[in-house]
Amino acid sequence: MKKADYSEHKAIKKYKLPILIESFGIGYYKILDDKKPKSTHQKAAQKALKRSQEIISSNKYDVIILDEINITISSGLIDIDDVIEIFKNQIPNKRKTVSGKQNVDIILTGRNAHPKLKKIAHLVTIMQKNKHYFDKGLNARKGIEY
């Protein structure tokens, strides 16, 4: 869902990994001097959701990551019920992927996962910062945070 030149994108390109990345975000929402109207962000999020549905239904991939989709939902850019609709015919999935795997693994990232998603998920992990050197004013380190 996010769009930028993040370290994971650079690593995939550098090592020529067989990973497809498609980004649809148009920049940060409501932070870092975002001046775009909510409707513009919503349009980009809807485009991403539509493409996600196509990819999930294609059965071409073993693992699909919808990066930062939880933030997109909690920010009101896409509707939770539209997201769940995509998964209705996928969980559990009886079809095989291209590699012969029985089910595709769909990973949704981002804070504030909606309770409806937590309910249908097979695994929920919540990462929480308890202490971080950012709090003391130290900068992010190349190779660790980016």
Buried (B, 14 or more C-beta within 10 A) or exposed (E): BBBEEBEEBEEBEEEEEEBEEEBBBBBBBEEEEBEEEEEBBBBBBBEBBEEBBEBBEEBEBEEBBBBBBBBBBBBEBBBBEBBBEBBEEBBEBEEEBEEEBEBBBBEBBBEEBBEEBEEEBEEEEEEEEEEEEEEEEEEEEEEEEE
